[in-house]
Amino acid sequence: MNFQLSDEQLMIRDSVRRFCESDYDFERRRVLQASAEGFSRAHWRTFAELGWLGIALPEAVGGFGGGVVDEAIVMEEFGRALVLEPYLSCVVYAAQAVLAAAGADRARGLLEPMIAGESVLALAHNEKAACGRVAWVETTAIPTADGFELNGDKIQVLGGAGADTLIVSARIAGAAGERAGISLFALDAACAGVSRRAYRLIDGSRVADIALRAVRVGADSQLGAPGAAFAALDFATNRALLALGAEALGGMERALWMTRDYLKTRKQYGVSLNTFQALQHRMADMLVELELTRSMLYQGFAALTQADPEQRRKGASALKVQIGRSGHFVTGNAVQLHGGIGVTDEYIVGHFFKRLTTAGLLFGNTDFHLQQFAEL
């Protein structure tokens, strides 16, 4: 595998980094985090103008024909700045599910407005008893004369608080845990029978619990072949795990170098803290964990190219385990090495710890993915 970025990819990285450095400082982020939606629609439109929303989507749906590495470049820079906009939940998770389930022709109508920055999608898939299992869907879709009636509950829907369109997984046949019988439905988030309870996770990001009560949708709202959405959901989850890994890598790297700079300036007993051998060893261990995550991310890229879905799943699970372990170690030590200031809400380093803690729990926790990896 070639680990060198192309000239175009270097330009993408530089443009995202310039935006984050000039328009996404920590104080502005705190204001956005406290707002009603928890992110900026103006920033979302800027992302569209710069081409980031369609960067990894095919030209057939209005995208720019990039791939998972281009997507990861954006996510890594977003991780360094703790960007709040729902890029992971919308551009990666929801969009990849739509594309994999519906194909280009059907997907274009949903993805073009998103790529243009006019709408936000959210994949409402997670349920209370799922615990990371992609096939666990209890929400039902009962056929009616002109479509379907949806009933069920989705929890901790990423980006669900501010989504305009919901992509809902529901079962038309079979029992929870079975791969066959799951379909995806696209519906307006404001349609009758849909209620949302928005709240914040420990890192301040906004999610929503979504209740579906006798929600009537037309037959054309079903995406792809009836009951065959598991493969699309599985692929979208693996793709989201790679994007999450890239974001986690960016966050860990920023926390590491912030800590290095702090130790070089903070003095005790008349010398800077970076001269203490014990702290040098701690920093070295943090760097090792960071590079292990980077290597596992590259391995995940390679796994995603495999035709066998089990190989893709195994690569994504291995990365997720590394995120959970290394993210906690690197950012936790960053907080400790900063001392008292590290635990204050007004200083950024503690927010990296909160984000990496949250990342370790998304799409199934570390224990779930370790078990899944062992079984595969």
ZANUDO-958424 format. One record per residue (C-alpha): x, z, y; residue in one letter; residue number from 1; chain. Coordinates in nm, 4 decimals, decimal comma. Example, Ala and Ser with C-alpha at 12.3 -4.5 7.8 and 13.67 -1.06 7.14 Angstrom:
// ZANUDO-958424
SITE       xx       zz       yy r   k c
SITE   1,2300   0,7800  -0,4500 a   1 A
SITE   1,3670   0,7140  -0,1060 s   2 A
//
This chain:
// ZANUDO-958424
SITE       xx       zz       yy r   k c
SITE   0,0000   0,0000   0,0000 m   1 A
SITE   0,1205  -0,0861   0,3500 n   2 A
SITE   0,1117   0,2303   0,5623 f   3 A
SITE   0,2024   0,0520   0,8867 q   4 A
SITE  -0,0744  -0,0103   1,1395 l   5 A
SITE  -0,1194  -0,3632   1,2704 s   6 A
SITE  -0,0843  -0,4426   1,6401 d   7 A
SITE  -0,4639  -0,4518   1,6712 e   8 A
SITE  -0,4975  -0,1135   1,5029 q   9 A
SITE  -0,2341   0,0364   1,7315 l  10 A
SITE  -0,4359  -0,0917   2,0283 m  11 A
SITE  -0,7498   0,0725   1,8857 i  12 A
SITE  -0,5668   0,4028   1,8430 r  13 A
SITE  -0,4247   0,3900   2,1935 d  14 A
SITE  -0,7600   0,3074   2,3532 s  15 A
SITE  -0,9379   0,5944   2,1753 v  16 A
SITE  -0,6569   0,8350   2,2642 r  17 A
SITE  -0,6639   0,7321   2,6318 r  18 A
SITE  -1,0395   0,7878   2,6466 f  19 A
SITE  -1,0122   1,1307   2,4871 c  20 A
SITE  -0,7283   1,2370   2,7150 e  21 A
SITE  -0,8948   1,1164   3,0361 s  22 A
SITE  -1,2667   1,1712   2,9701 d  23 A
SITE  -1,2855   1,4375   2,6995 y  24 A
SITE  -1,0941   1,7409   2,8160 d  25 A
SITE  -1,1884   2,0794   2,6702 f  26 A
SITE  -1,3946   2,1997   2,9662 e  27 A
SITE  -1,6103   1,8858   2,9720 r  28 A
SITE  -1,6586   1,9255   2,5991 r  29 A
SITE  -1,7851   2,2815   2,6457 r  30 A
SITE  -2,0468   2,1561   2,8918 v  31 A
SITE  -2,1621   1,8856   2,6492 l  32 A
SITE  -2,1733   2,1320   2,3620 q  33 A
SITE  -2,4133   2,3537   2,5565 a  34 A
SITE  -2,6446   2,0637   2,6525 s  35 A
SITE  -2,9822   1,9969   2,4899 a  36 A
SITE  -2,8636   1,7148   2,2617 e  37 A
SITE  -2,5128   1,8504   2,2160 g  38 A
SITE  -2,3449   1,5194   2,3045 f  39 A
SITE  -2,3413   1,2565   2,5792 s  40 A
SITE  -2,5555   0,9414   2,5622 r  41 A
SITE  -2,3314   0,7967   2,8330 a  42 A
SITE  -2,0301   0,8441   2,6055 h  43 A
SITE  -2,2263   0,6823   2,3225 w  44 A
SITE  -2,2855   0,3732   2,5361 r  45 A
SITE  -1,9170   0,3712   2,6291 t  46 A
SITE  -1,8270   0,3756   2,2603 f  47 A
SITE  -2,0503   0,0697   2,2199 a  48 A
SITE  -1,8917  -0,1133   2,5129 e  49 A
SITE  -1,5453  -0,0484   2,3680 l  50 A
SITE  -1,6560  -0,1789   2,0271 g  51 A
SITE  -1,6065   0,1455   1,8363 w  52 A
SITE  -1,9628   0,1661   1,6994 l  53 A
SITE  -1,9351  -0,1628   1,5149 g  54 A
SITE  -1,5641  -0,1623   1,4454 i  55 A
SITE  -1,5943  -0,1194   1,0663 a  56 A
SITE  -1,9210  -0,3056   1,0110 l  57 A
SITE  -1,9401  -0,6724   0,9027 p  58 A
SITE  -2,0058  -0,9501   1,1503 e  59 A
SITE  -2,3262  -1,0341   0,9605 a  60 A
SITE  -2,4933  -0,7231   1,1053 v  61 A
SITE  -2,3389  -0,7515   1,4522 g  62 A
SITE  -2,0181  -0,5620   1,3817 g  63 A
SITE  -1,6583  -0,6640   1,4292 f  64 A
SITE  -1,5497  -0,7029   1,0667 g  65 A
SITE  -1,3010  -0,4160   1,0454 g  66 A
SITE  -1,2557  -0,1797   0,7553 g  67 A
SITE  -1,2257   0,1812   0,6545 v  68 A
SITE  -0,8771   0,2176   0,8071 v  69 A
SITE  -1,0036   0,1086   1,1508 d  70 A
SITE  -1,2840   0,3612   1,1175 e  71 A
SITE  -1,0356   0,6313   1,0180 a  72 A
SITE  -0,8163   0,5571   1,3205 i  73 A
SITE  -1,1107   0,6300   1,5498 v  74 A
SITE  -1,2051   0,9433   1,3554 m  75 A
SITE  -0,8504   1,0801   1,3602 e  76 A
SITE  -0,8342   1,0528   1,7379 e  77 A
SITE  -1,1819   1,2050   1,7667 f  78 A
SITE  -1,0606   1,4929   1,5509 g  79 A
SITE  -0,7738   1,5584   1,7902 r  80 A
SITE  -1,0224   1,5942   2,0792 a  81 A
SITE  -1,3075   1,7607   1,8838 l  82 A
SITE  -1,5451   1,4824   1,9906 v  83 A
SITE  -1,9104   1,5857   1,9617 l  84 A
SITE  -2,0832   1,2458   1,9506 e  85 A
SITE  -2,2434   1,1723   1,6079 p  86 A
SITE  -1,9933   0,9071   1,5002 y  87 A
SITE  -1,9487   1,0465   1,1481 l  88 A
SITE  -2,3192   1,0963   1,0810 s  89 A
SITE  -2,4398   0,7729   1,2391 c  90 A
SITE  -2,1697   0,5035   1,2382 v  91 A
SITE  -2,0236   0,6033   0,9017 v  92 A
SITE  -2,2703   0,7973   0,6858 y  93 A
SITE  -2,6058   0,6476   0,7875 a  94 A
SITE  -2,4829   0,2952   0,8645 a  95 A
SITE  -2,2934   0,2586   0,5355 q  96 A
SITE  -2,5964   0,3796   0,3402 a  97 A
SITE  -2,8198   0,1256   0,5154 v  98 A
SITE  -2,5723  -0,1564   0,4621 l  99 A
SITE  -2,5149  -0,0755   0,0941 a 100 A
SITE  -2,8846  -0,0315   0,0161 a 101 A
SITE  -3,0476  -0,3086   0,2168 a 102 A
SITE  -2,7900  -0,5824   0,2499 g 103 A
SITE  -2,6951  -0,7646   0,5682 a 104 A
SITE  -3,0249  -0,9378   0,6542 d 105 A
SITE  -3,2412  -0,6250   0,6375 r 106 A
SITE  -2,9722  -0,3976   0,7771 a 107 A
SITE  -2,9168  -0,6057   1,0897 r 108 A
SITE  -3,2425  -0,4944   1,2495 g 109 A
SITE  -3,1427  -0,1285   1,2148 l 110 A
SITE  -2,7723  -0,1548   1,2883 l 111 A
SITE  -2,7653  -0,3953   1,5851 e 112 A
SITE  -2,9312  -0,1454   1,8262 p 113 A
SITE  -2,6911   0,1235   1,7053 m 114 A
SITE  -2,3870  -0,0994   1,7545 i 115 A
SITE  -2,5132  -0,1739   2,1063 a 116 A
SITE  -2,5350   0,1991   2,1822 g 117 A
SITE  -2,9128   0,1861   2,2204 e 118 A
SITE  -3,0043   0,4106   1,9274 s 119 A
SITE  -2,8717   0,6821   1,6987 v 120 A
SITE  -2,9337   0,6857   1,3225 l 121 A
SITE  -2,9228   0,9861   1,0909 a 122 A
SITE  -2,9298   0,9935   0,7119 l 123 A
SITE  -3,1723   1,2677   0,6062 a 124 A
SITE  -3,0552   1,3260   0,2507 h 125 A
SITE  -2,9277   1,6814   0,2014 n 126 A
SITE  -3,1666   1,9299   0,0387 e 127 A
SITE  -3,1536   2,3042  -0,0178 k 128 A
SITE  -3,0784   2,2933  -0,3909 a 129 A
SITE  -2,8437   1,9929  -0,3789 a 130 A
SITE  -2,5164   2,1831  -0,3205 c 131 A
SITE  -2,3245   1,8552  -0,2883 g 132 A
SITE  -2,4996   1,6655  -0,5703 r 133 A
SITE  -2,5851   1,3206  -0,4357 v 134 A
SITE  -2,8577   1,2591  -0,6952 a 135 A
SITE  -3,0452   1,5807  -0,6144 w 136 A
SITE  -3,3569   1,4573  -0,4332 v 137 A
SITE  -3,6867   1,6441  -0,4550 e 138 A
SITE  -3,8553   1,4721  -0,1588 t 139 A
SITE  -4,1259   1,2400  -0,2926 t 140 A
SITE  -4,2516   0,8969  -0,1898 a 141 A
SITE  -4,6015   0,8407  -0,3236 i 142 A
SITE  -4,7334   0,4811  -0,3147 p 143 A
SITE  -5,0378   0,4201  -0,0956 t 144 A
SITE  -5,2497   0,1130  -0,0309 a 145 A
SITE  -5,0179  -0,0123   0,2452 d 146 A
SITE  -4,6890   0,1682   0,1835 g 147 A
SITE  -4,5785   0,5213   0,0967 f 148 A
SITE  -4,6484   0,8849   0,1801 e 149 A
SITE  -4,3361   1,1002   0,2173 l 150 A
SITE  -4,3328   1,4747   0,1524 n 151 A
SITE  -4,0345   1,7077   0,1391 g 152 A
SITE  -3,7710   1,9025   0,3289 d 153 A
SITE  -3,4219   1,7997   0,4373 k 154 A
SITE  -3,1734   2,0563   0,5632 i 155 A
SITE  -2,8638   2,0457   0,7844 q 156 A
SITE  -2,9097   1,6777   0,8630 v 157 A
SITE  -2,5960   1,5693   1,0481 l 158 A
SITE  -2,6928   1,4103   1,3789 g 159 A
SITE  -3,0572   1,4774   1,3003 g 160 A
SITE  -3,1217   1,6698   1,6204 a 161 A
SITE  -3,0663   1,3675   1,8456 g 162 A
SITE  -3,1474   1,0798   1,6094 a 163 A
SITE  -3,3933   0,8085   1,7112 d 164 A
SITE  -3,4270   0,6660   1,3598 t 165 A
SITE  -3,4167   0,8572   1,0320 l 166 A
SITE  -3,3021   0,7075   0,7031 i 167 A
SITE  -3,4770   0,9301   0,4472 v 168 A
SITE  -3,3997   0,9533   0,0771 s 169 A
SITE  -3,7067   1,0107  -0,1381 a 170 A
SITE  -3,7884   0,9901  -0,5044 r 171 A
SITE  -4,0392   0,7350  -0,6323 i 172 A
SITE  -3,9737   0,8218  -0,9982 a 173 A
SITE  -3,7863   1,0674  -1,2163 g 174 A
SITE  -3,6792   1,4267  -1,1599 a 175 A
SITE  -3,4327   1,5855  -0,9199 a 176 A
SITE  -3,0773   1,5197  -1,0354 g 177 A
SITE  -3,1527   1,1841  -1,1973 e 178 A
SITE  -2,9764   0,8865  -1,0427 r 179 A
SITE  -3,2589   0,6415  -1,1037 a 180 A
SITE  -3,5763   0,6573  -0,8972 g 181 A
SITE  -3,4320   0,7278  -0,5479 i 182 A
SITE  -3,5234   0,5022  -0,2554 s 183 A
SITE  -3,4276   0,4980   0,1126 l 184 A
SITE  -3,6879   0,4677   0,3878 f 185 A
SITE  -3,6337   0,3937   0,7577 a 186 A
SITE  -3,8743   0,5639   0,9965 l 187 A
SITE  -3,9070   0,6570   1,3599 d 188 A
SITE  -3,7967   1,0170   1,4120 a 189 A
SITE  -4,1037   1,0735   1,6310 a 190 A
SITE  -4,3638   0,9465   1,3838 c 191 A
SITE  -4,6578   1,1641   1,2767 a 192 A
SITE  -4,5815   1,4258   1,0139 g 193 A
SITE  -4,2111   1,4601   1,0982 v 194 A
SITE  -4,0937   1,7896   1,2472 s 195 A
SITE  -3,7385   1,8872   1,3355 r 196 A
SITE  -3,5764   2,2263   1,3855 r 197 A
SITE  -3,2442   2,1787   1,5598 a 198 A
SITE  -2,9667   2,4385   1,5566 y 199 A
SITE  -2,5886   2,4683   1,5799 r 200 A
SITE  -2,3370   2,5173   1,3039 l 201 A
SITE  -2,0432   2,7551   1,3478 i 202 A
SITE  -1,8366   2,4835   1,5177 d 203 A
SITE  -2,1107   2,4188   1,7737 g 204 A
SITE  -2,2172   2,0821   1,6305 s 205 A
SITE  -2,5923   2,0258   1,6185 r 206 A
SITE  -2,7846   1,9585   1,2988 v 207 A
SITE  -3,1532   1,9701   1,2121 a 208 A
SITE  -3,3825   2,0753   0,9318 d 209 A
SITE  -3,6444   1,8049   0,8913 i 210 A
SITE  -3,9869   1,8623   0,7358 a 211 A
SITE  -4,1872   1,5638   0,6118 l 212 A
SITE  -4,5573   1,6329   0,5692 r 213 A
SITE  -4,7800   1,3423   0,4626 a 214 A
SITE  -4,5652   1,0955   0,6562 v 215 A
SITE  -4,7165   0,7477   0,6209 r 216 A
SITE  -4,4752   0,4531   0,6260 v 217 A
SITE  -4,5264   0,0855   0,5565 g 218 A
SITE  -4,3961  -0,0913   0,2479 a 219 A
SITE  -4,1391  -0,2717   0,4654 d 220 A
SITE  -3,9754   0,0624   0,5519 s 221 A
SITE  -3,8208   0,0823   0,2040 q 222 A
SITE  -3,4608  -0,0380   0,2055 l 223 A
SITE  -3,3404  -0,2397  -0,0913 g 224 A
SITE  -3,4647  -0,2429  -0,4466 a 225 A
SITE  -3,7143   0,0343  -0,5346 p 226 A
SITE  -3,5535   0,3380  -0,6944 g 227 A
SITE  -3,2003   0,1968  -0,6774 a 228 A
SITE  -3,0560   0,3805  -0,3756 a 229 A
SITE  -2,8226   0,6180  -0,5609 f 230 A
SITE  -2,5302   0,3748  -0,5553 a 231 A
SITE  -2,5703   0,3278  -0,1794 a 232 A
SITE  -2,5889   0,7029  -0,1190 l 233 A
SITE  -2,2862   0,7633  -0,3414 d 234 A
SITE  -2,0801   0,4994  -0,1599 f 235 A
SITE  -2,1871   0,6257   0,1841 a 236 A
SITE  -2,0949   0,9824   0,0877 t 237 A
SITE  -1,7493   0,8781  -0,0323 n 238 A
SITE  -1,6968   0,6737   0,2840 r 239 A
SITE  -1,8065   0,9706   0,4969 a 240 A
SITE  -1,5621   1,1970   0,3118 l 241 A
SITE  -1,2752   0,9634   0,4020 l 242 A
SITE  -1,3837   0,9609   0,7670 a 243 A
SITE  -1,4124   1,3396   0,7589 l 244 A
SITE  -1,0627   1,3561   0,6114 g 245 A
SITE  -0,9267   1,1443   0,8968 a 246 A
SITE  -1,1009   1,3679   1,1510 e 247 A
SITE  -0,9642   1,6785   0,9815 a 248 A
SITE  -0,6154   1,5297   0,9839 l 249 A
SITE  -0,6365   1,4696   1,3588 g 250 A
SITE  -0,7604   1,8221   1,4204 g 251 A
SITE  -0,4878   1,9803   1,2075 m 252 A
SITE  -0,2158   1,7746   1,3729 e 253 A
SITE  -0,3303   1,8693   1,7238 r 254 A
SITE  -0,3524   2,2374   1,6283 a 255 A
SITE  -0,0046   2,2253   1,4746 l 256 A
SITE   0,1696   2,0729   1,7768 w 257 A
SITE  -0,0215   2,2969   2,0183 m 258 A
SITE   0,1098   2,5932   1,8233 t 259 A
SITE   0,4655   2,4564   1,8313 r 260 A
SITE   0,4496   2,4190   2,2091 d 261 A
SITE   0,3074   2,7700   2,2472 y 262 A
SITE   0,5867   2,9237   2,0383 l 263 A
SITE   0,8454   2,7429   2,2510 k 264 A
SITE   0,7120   2,8965   2,5737 t 265 A
SITE   0,5864   3,2432   2,4690 r 266 A
SITE   0,8624   3,5048   2,4818 k 267 A
SITE   0,9094   3,8392   2,3121 q 268 A
SITE   1,2157   4,0657   2,3285 y 269 A
SITE   1,3633   3,8208   2,5788 g 270 A
SITE   1,3580   3,5130   2,3512 v 271 A
SITE   1,0956   3,2485   2,2747 s 272 A
SITE   0,8920   3,2931   1,9580 l 273 A
SITE   1,0144   2,9660   1,8071 n 274 A
SITE   1,3552   3,1291   1,7455 t 275 A
SITE   1,2061   3,3755   1,4934 f 276 A
SITE   1,2850   3,2535   1,1431 q 277 A
SITE   0,9637   3,3882   0,9903 a 278 A
SITE   0,7566   3,1858   1,2376 l 279 A
SITE   0,9697   2,8772   1,1735 q 280 A
SITE   0,8892   2,9091   0,8033 h 281 A
SITE   0,5188   2,9425   0,8839 r 282 A
SITE   0,5286   2,6269   1,0954 m 283 A
SITE   0,7114   2,4415   0,8183 a 284 A
SITE   0,4409   2,5401   0,5681 d 285 A
SITE   0,1736   2,4174   0,8095 m 286 A
SITE   0,3510   2,0827   0,8425 l 287 A
SITE   0,3686   2,0481   0,4630 v 288 A
SITE  -0,0066   2,1058   0,4334 e 289 A
SITE  -0,0697   1,8522   0,7094 l 290 A
SITE   0,1360   1,5860   0,5335 e 291 A
SITE  -0,0305   1,6621   0,2001 l 292 A
SITE  -0,3629   1,5877   0,3663 t 293 A
SITE  -0,2280   1,2638   0,5098 r 294 A
SITE  -0,1053   1,1535   0,1655 s 295 A
SITE  -0,4380   1,2430   0,0062 m 296 A
SITE  -0,6194   1,0420   0,2743 l 297 A
SITE  -0,4074   0,7368   0,1875 y 298 A
SITE  -0,4904   0,7935  -0,1775 q 299 A
SITE  -0,8580   0,8031  -0,0813 g 300 A
SITE  -0,8259   0,4655   0,0917 f 301 A
SITE  -0,6822   0,3199  -0,2276 a 302 A
SITE  -0,9574   0,4757  -0,4407 a 303 A
SITE  -1,2277   0,3255  -0,2200 l 304 A
SITE  -1,1087  -0,0242  -0,3077 t 305 A
SITE  -1,1759   0,0370  -0,6788 q 306 A
SITE  -1,4783  -0,1294  -0,8363 a 307 A
SITE  -1,5420   0,1743  -1,0583 d 308 A
SITE  -1,7612   0,4232  -0,8650 p 309 A
SITE  -1,6115   0,7130  -1,0612 e 310 A
SITE  -1,2657   0,6244  -0,9312 q 311 A
SITE  -1,4008   0,6162  -0,5746 r 312 A
SITE  -1,5717   0,9486  -0,6286 r 313 A
SITE  -1,2578   1,1048  -0,7762 k 314 A
SITE  -1,0442   0,9965  -0,4802 g 315 A
SITE  -1,2975   1,1299  -0,2299 a 316 A
SITE  -1,3285   1,4634  -0,4118 s 317 A
SITE  -0,9507   1,5074  -0,4246 a 318 A
SITE  -0,9349   1,4532  -0,0489 l 319 A
SITE  -1,2201   1,6976   0,0106 k 320 A
SITE  -1,0420   1,9707  -0,1852 v 321 A
SITE  -0,7290   1,9118   0,0226 q 322 A
SITE  -0,9303   1,9278   0,3473 i 323 A
SITE  -1,0805   2,2602   0,2456 g 324 A
SITE  -0,7477   2,4182   0,1553 r 325 A
SITE  -0,5123   2,2672   0,4117 s 326 A
SITE  -0,7598   2,2770   0,6989 g 327 A
SITE  -0,8129   2,6496   0,6584 h 328 A
SITE  -0,4390   2,7145   0,6225 f 329 A
SITE  -0,3191   2,5066   0,9177 v 330 A
SITE  -0,5846   2,6030   1,1726 t 331 A
SITE  -0,6033   2,9627   1,0540 g 332 A
SITE  -0,2305   3,0036   1,1026 n 333 A
SITE  -0,2530   2,8266   1,4386 a 334 A
SITE  -0,4966   3,0935   1,5547 v 335 A
SITE  -0,2794   3,3744   1,4202 q 336 A
SITE   0,0398   3,2419   1,5786 l 337 A
SITE  -0,1345   3,2210   1,9162 h 338 A
SITE  -0,2201   3,5892   1,8946 g 339 A
SITE  -0,5111   3,7315   2,0933 g 340 A
SITE  -0,5755   3,4173   2,2976 i 341 A
SITE  -0,6316   3,2239   1,9746 g 342 A
SITE  -0,9605   3,3991   1,9021 v 343 A
SITE  -1,1142   3,3524   2,2460 t 344 A
SITE  -1,3908   3,0964   2,2941 d 345 A
SITE  -1,2290   2,9786   2,6178 e 346 A
SITE  -0,9184   2,8506   2,4376 y 347 A
SITE  -0,9306   2,5366   2,2238 i 348 A
SITE  -0,7246   2,6371   1,9198 v 349 A
SITE  -0,9989   2,8566   1,7739 g 350 A
SITE  -1,2403   2,5649   1,7922 h 351 A
SITE  -1,0177   2,3653   1,5576 f 352 A
SITE  -1,0471   2,6484   1,3071 f 353 A
SITE  -1,4264   2,6439   1,3395 k 354 A
SITE  -1,4436   2,2652   1,2997 r 355 A
SITE  -1,2166   2,2615   0,9943 l 356 A
SITE  -1,4141   2,5475   0,8405 t 357 A
SITE  -1,7315   2,3441   0,8879 t 358 A
SITE  -1,5627   2,0308   0,7496 a 359 A
SITE  -1,4761   2,2232   0,4356 g 360 A
SITE  -1,8472   2,2804   0,3706 l 361 A
SITE  -1,9906   1,9360   0,4507 l 362 A
SITE  -2,0962   1,7021   0,1668 f 363 A
SITE  -2,0326   1,9757  -0,0876 g 364 A
SITE  -1,7828   2,2599  -0,0577 n 365 A
SITE  -1,4298   2,2794  -0,1982 t 366 A
SITE  -1,5369   2,4423  -0,5247 d 367 A
SITE  -1,7957   2,1712  -0,5916 f 368 A
SITE  -1,5484   1,8893  -0,5369 h 369 A
SITE  -1,2780   2,0609  -0,7410 l 370 A
SITE  -1,5231   2,0854  -1,0299 q 371 A
SITE  -1,6330   1,7244  -0,9844 q 372 A
SITE  -1,2705   1,6081  -0,9770 f 373 A
SITE  -1,1935   1,8015  -1,2966 a 374 A
SITE  -1,4926   1,6502  -1,4748 e 375 A
SITE  -1,3975   1,2975  -1,3668 l 376 A
//
